[in-house]
Amino acid sequence: MKACLDCLPCLARNAIDLSRKSALGDAALEAEIARSGLEILGNAATDGYPLPPPCYARKLMDNALAKSGGRVQDPWTREKAISTELALKLMERLDEIPGWDPESFESRLRLAVAGNILDFSIYADLDIMAAMETMATAFTKPIDSAAVAELKRRMDNAKSILWIFDNCGEAVFDRLLMEPYRKKLTLAVRGRPAFNDVTRDELEASGFPPDFAKGGVVSNDDGVPGMVDATCGEKFRTAFSSADLVVAKGQANFETMNERTDRPIAFLFLAKCPVVCRAIGAEPKTIQVVLHP
């Protein structure tokens, strides 16, 4: 899906966040990164937003890293570590969450999407009880039970599944849904820093040892917080085209692949963005299981 005017406030916040994380206290550099990032967004408006929103996010990231001259390799390193630590602590207390049932596919799916409910920056002090209360809401939200049942059928019947990760922290919860399918899984990660998304560097800390998936790990060789065929590497494209089923976590993966019809894709995400909510006719902060085709 292409970006639009309503995408600009969120992207502008990304530009400001990047300026602060990349300048390391240098006020002049921070101002320059912010100015040039906002200029990128202004040019996108002039061009009529021909690209999906995550593509502009990558432009902002590339701009910040280039302007900072290598001062910071990954502006989100700290946040990713905090997200993973919090998620691992929450995993130890799942039995305290009403509605959690480790034997239920739907329950594990709700948990896999639930990580996206948490704004990990809010829980940077590792306030476990407050985070638990937020997580518990995932087990009370409405969900399309027919879509959940169809997803289970597809995952059970597929001979090969490509699992495309989203954010750190959330990835920790993915593992319980993925566990029964390890022998048919290939894991896909971002190839370069893409905000708080999972790269190879964060996989093992998130609970995925090198031998977790029979198909191994493939990088998209890209820094888009999503998957865009034209900028992904050949290994990822091969893994995508050969998979019986693609499971794509997170809203950005939906934004970049929702128009693809060449493979069966299951999108699992929390609908947070008003633009996405309008596109799929969803209420904000609802769990979405969208199957294409």
Sequence and secondary structure as in RCSB ss.txt:
>XXXX:A:sequence
MKACLDCLPCLARNAIDLSRKSALGDAALEAEIARSGLEILGNAATDGYPLPPPCYARKLMDNALAKSGGRVQDP
WTREKAISTELALKLMERLDEIPGWDPESFESRLRLAVAGNILDFSIYADLDIMAAMETMATAFTKPIDSAAVAE
LKRRMDNAKSILWIFDNCGEAVFDRLLMEPYRKKLTLAVRGRPAFNDVTRDELEASGFPPDFAKGGVVSNDDGVP
GMVDATCGEKFRTAFSSADLVVAKGQANFETMNERTDRPIAFLFLAKCPVVCRAIGAEPKTIQVVLHP
>XXXX:A:secstr
    GGGHHHHHHHHHHHHHHHHTT HHHHHHHHHHHHHHHHHHHHHT  S HHHHHHHHHHHHHHHHTTS S T
THHHHHHHHHHHHHHHTTGGGSTT  TT HHHHHHHHHHTTT  TTTTTT  HHHHHHHHHGGGTS   HHHHHH
HHHHHHH S EEEE  BTTHHHHHHHHHGGGGGGEEEEEBSS  TTB BHHHHGGGT  TTSSTT EEE SS  S
S  GGGS HHHHHHHHH SEEEEESHHHHHHHTT  SS EEEEEEE  HHHHHHHT  TTEEEEEEE 
